[in-house]
């Protein structure tokens, strides 16, 4: 419960701190966590080594690892100030492309499966999507203790985003699609350990496939997107449709669809690996090493 009360205190104080100072402060907290969390540092370093490839020097891997901790800290600062950002501020902060694809997808009347990664600052961009009137239900990790989970959900829901714990009732997702709404999921981590093995950055990884399974079952279109944090404190968001194959062979179609989503993710993660704030081991040969 101590963490819960710290979060409540941060949510009360941080919206009143100038963003420039807040980002600096939380980057320094990221540095501190980097030094105090050797297990987490080892996991992130292994992930960065996979992304950067065998040609990367130890120094380059270490630099990227440290930056992941810094960006993660800045993401927490953004989380705590979400409620203080109005629609006009969100519009000024975020340059987003792909709105027409969302509208075209929803025109079919089957909803939209929006897929993203733990990259950049997805919590911020989600606020802009909902503030523009798109009803969104996001699947999120079920944090403990329960009061902490509810509080974090309330922060994420500041502008209308609905959240569903990953271990919650999936019928809510199907109901949202039937109502021609957007459901949002992350595809770069198999939280429930129910995914499938697939190639990711040239190595075998077990990844969540629920977004592809749901889309194939309901006929809903899929759109993959990401949010890039820029040095000036603004954000760039981009989304693109992902065409799924429907051959009748469900296992094959799921595998093919997941690879298409991950191939798109590989492009932006490879371009800015330091913004991939992933603190769990992803590749099967790395599990248990940290």
C-alpha positions in Angstrom: 0.0 0.0 0.0 3.0 2.3 0.4 3.3 2.5 -3.4 -0.4 3.4 -3.7 0.0 6.3 -1.3 3.2 7.5 -3.1 1.2 7.4 -6.3 -1.6 9.5 -4.8 0.9 12.0 -3.5 2.6 12.2 -6.9 -0.8 12.7 -8.6 -1.6 15.6 -6.3 1.8 17.4 -6.6 3.2 16.7 -10.1 0.5 18.4 -12.2 1.6 21.7 -10.6 5.3 21.2 -11.6 6.5 22.7 -14.9 7.0 20.0 -17.5 10.6 20.9 -18.2 11.6 20.5 -14.6 9.3 17.4 -14.2 10.9 15.6 -17.1 14.4 16.5 -15.8 13.5 15.2 -12.3 12.0 12.0 -13.5 14.9 11.3 -15.9 17.2 11.6 -12.8 14.9 9.2 -10.9 15.3 6.9 -13.9 19.1 7.1 -13.5 18.7 6.3 -9.8 16.5 3.2 -10.6 19.1 2.1 -13.2 21.7 2.0 -10.5 19.6 0.5 -7.8 17.8 -2.2 -9.8 20.5 -4.6 -11.2 18.0 -7.3 -12.1 15.8 -4.9 -14.1 19.0 -3.4 -15.7 20.0 -6.9 -16.8 16.7 -7.5 -18.4 16.6 -4.2 -20.3 20.2 -4.7 -21.4 19.4 -8.1 -22.8 16.4 -6.7 -24.7 18.5 -3.8 -26.1 21.2 -6.3 -27.2 18.6 -8.2 -29.2 17.3 -5.0 -30.8 20.7 -3.5 -31.6 22.1 -6.7 -32.9 25.5 -8.5 -32.6 27.3 -5.5 -34.1 26.4 -3.3 -31.2 29.2 -2.5 -28.7 28.7 -3.0 -25.0 28.9 0.8 -24.6 26.0 1.3 -27.1 23.9 -1.3 -25.3 24.6 0.3 -21.9 23.7 3.8 -23.3 20.4 2.5 -24.7 19.6 0.7 -21.4 20.2 3.8 -19.3 17.9 5.8 -21.7 15.1 3.3 -21.3 15.1 3.9 -17.6 15.1 7.7 -18.2 12.2 7.5 -20.6 10.3 5.2 -18.3 10.6 7.8 -15.6 9.3 10.5 -17.9 6.4 8.3 -18.8 5.4 8.2 -15.1 5.6 12.0 -14.9 3.2 12.1 -17.9 0.9 9.6 -16.3 0.5 11.8 -13.1 -0.2 14.9 -15.1 -2.8 13.5 -17.6 -5.8 14.9 -15.8 -4.4 18.4 -15.9 -4.1 18.4 -19.7 -7.1 19.7 -21.6 -8.0 18.9 -25.2 -6.3 22.1 -26.5 -3.1 21.2 -24.8 -3.2 17.6 -26.1 -3.7 18.9 -29.6 -0.6 21.2 -29.3 1.5 18.5 -27.7 0.8 15.7 -30.2 1.1 15.6 -33.9 -0.8 12.5 -35.0 -1.3 11.0 -38.4 -3.7 8.3 -39.4 -7.1 9.7 -38.3 -8.5 9.0 -41.7 -7.6 5.3 -41.4 -9.5 5.1 -38.1 -12.5 6.7 -39.7 -12.3 4.3 -42.7 -12.0 1.3 -40.4 -15.0 2.3 -38.2 -17.1 3.0 -41.3 -17.3 -0.8 -41.8 -19.3 -1.0 -38.5 -17.2 -3.8 -36.9 -15.1 -1.7 -34.6 -11.4 -1.4 -34.6 -8.6 -3.4 -33.0 -5.8 -0.9 -32.2 -2.4 -2.5 -31.4 0.6 -0.7 -30.0 3.7 -1.4 -27.9 5.3 -0.2 -24.7 7.0 2.5 -26.7 7.2 6.2 -26.4 4.3 7.6 -24.4 1.1 5.7 -25.3 -0.8 7.0 -22.2 -0.6 10.5 -23.5 -1.7 9.7 -27.1 -4.6 7.7 -25.8 -6.0 10.8 -24.2 -6.0 12.6 -27.5 -7.8 9.7 -29.2 -10.6 9.7 -26.6 -10.8 13.5 -26.4 -11.5 13.5 -30.2 -14.6 11.4 -29.5 -13.5 7.9 -30.3 -14.7 5.5 -27.6 -11.7 3.3 -26.6 -11.4 0.4 -24.2 -7.7 -0.5 -23.4 -6.5 -3.8 -22.0 -4.0 -3.1 -19.2 -1.9 -5.0 -16.8 -3.7 -5.7 -13.5 -1.5 -4.0 -11.0 -1.5 -4.9 -7.3 -2.7 -3.8 -4.8 -6.2 -3.2 -6.1 -6.4 0.4 -4.9 -3.3 1.2 -6.9 -4.8 -0.4 -10.0 -8.0 1.6 -9.7 -6.1 4.8 -9.2 -3.8 4.3 -12.2 -7.0 3.5 -14.2 -8.5 6.7 -13.0 -5.5 8.6 -14.3 -5.6 6.9 -17.6 -9.3 7.5 -17.8 -9.0 11.3 -17.3 -10.3 12.0 -20.8 -12.7 9.1 -21.2 -10.4 6.1 -21.8 -12.0 2.9 -20.5 -9.6 0.2 -19.1 -10.0 -3.5 -18.7 -7.6 -5.7 -16.8 -5.9 -8.3 -18.9 -7.4 -11.0 -16.7 -10.9 -9.4 -17.0 -13.9 -10.4 -18.9 -13.1 -10.5 -22.6 -16.8 -10.2 -23.4 -16.4 -6.5 -22.8 -14.0 -6.3 -25.8 -16.4 -8.2 -28.1 -19.3 -5.9 -26.9 -17.2 -2.8 -27.6 -16.5 -4.1 -31.2 -20.2 -4.9 -31.7 -20.9 -1.2 -30.8 -18.4 -0.1 -33.4 -15.8 1.1 -30.8 -12.1 0.9 -30.6 -10.3 -1.7 -28.4 -6.6 -1.1 -27.7 -4.0 -3.8 -26.8 -0.3 -4.1 -26.6 1.5 -6.8 -28.7 5.1 -6.7 -27.5 4.6 -8.8 -24.3 2.8 -12.0 -23.5 1.5 -10.9 -20.1 -0.9 -13.9 -19.7 1.6 -16.4 -21.1 -1.0 -17.7 -23.6 0.6 -16.4 -26.8 2.5 -18.2 -29.5 6.2 -18.4 -30.5 7.1 -16.1 -33.4 10.2 -14.4 -34.8 10.9 -11.0 -33.4 14.1 -9.2 -34.4 15.3 -12.5 -35.8 14.9 -14.6 -32.6 12.1 -16.7 -31.2 9.9 -14.9 -28.7 6.5 -15.8 -27.2 4.2 -13.0 -28.0 0.5 -12.2 -27.3 -1.7 -13.0 -30.2 -5.1 -12.0 -28.7 -5.5 -9.0 -30.9 -5.2 -11.1 -34.0 -7.4 -13.8 -32.6 -10.1 -11.3 -31.8 -9.9 -9.6 -35.2 -10.1 -12.9 -37.1 -13.1 -14.0 -35.0 -15.1 -10.7 -35.3 -14.0 -9.4 -38.7 -12.8 -6.2 -37.1 -10.0 -4.4 -38.9 -6.6 -4.0 -37.2 -4.5 -0.9 -37.0 -1.0 -0.7 -35.5 0.4 2.5 -34.1 3.1 4.1 -32.0 4.0 7.3 -30.2 7.4 8.8 -30.3 8.6 11.2 -27.6 10.5 14.1 -29.2 13.3 16.1 -27.5 11.2 19.3 -27.3 8.6 17.7 -25.1 6.0 17.0 -27.8 5.0 13.7 -29.4 4.5 12.2 -32.8 1.9 9.5 -33.3 1.3 7.4 -36.3 -1.0 4.5 -37.2 -1.3 2.2 -40.2 -3.8 -0.6 -41.2 -2.6 -4.2 -40.9 -4.3 -6.5 -43.5 -4.9 -9.9 -42.0 -5.0 -13.1 -44.0 -8.1 -15.2 -43.8 -7.3 -18.5 -45.5 -9.5 -20.7 -43.2 -6.4 -22.1 -41.5 -6.7 -20.3 -38.1 -3.3 -21.2 -36.7 -1.6 -20.1 -39.9 -3.6 -16.9 -40.2 -2.9 -16.0 -36.5 0.8 -16.6 -37.1 0.9 -14.5 -40.3 -1.1 -11.7 -38.7 1.1 -11.5 -35.7 4.2 -11.4 -37.8 2.8 -8.4 -39.8 2.1 -6.5 -36.6 5.6 -7.3 -35.1 7.3 -6.4 -38.4 5.8 -2.9 -38.1 6.9 -2.7 -34.5 10.4 -3.8 -35.4 10.7 -0.7 -37.7 10.0 1.9 -35.0 11.7 0.1 -32.1 14.9 -0.4 -34.3 14.8 3.4 -35.1 14.5 4.4 -31.4 15.3 1.4 -29.2 15.8 3.6 -26.2 12.1 4.5 -26.2 11.0 0.8 -26.0 10.3 0.8 -22.2 10.2 -3.0 -21.8 11.3 -4.3 -18.4 10.4 -8.0 -18.9 12.6 -10.6 -20.8 11.1 -11.1 -24.3 13.2 -13.7 -26.0 12.8 -17.3 -24.9 16.6 -18.0 -24.6 16.8 -15.1 -22.2 14.1 -16.1 -19.7 15.5 -16.8 -16.4 18.8 -15.1 -16.9 18.0 -11.9 -15.1 
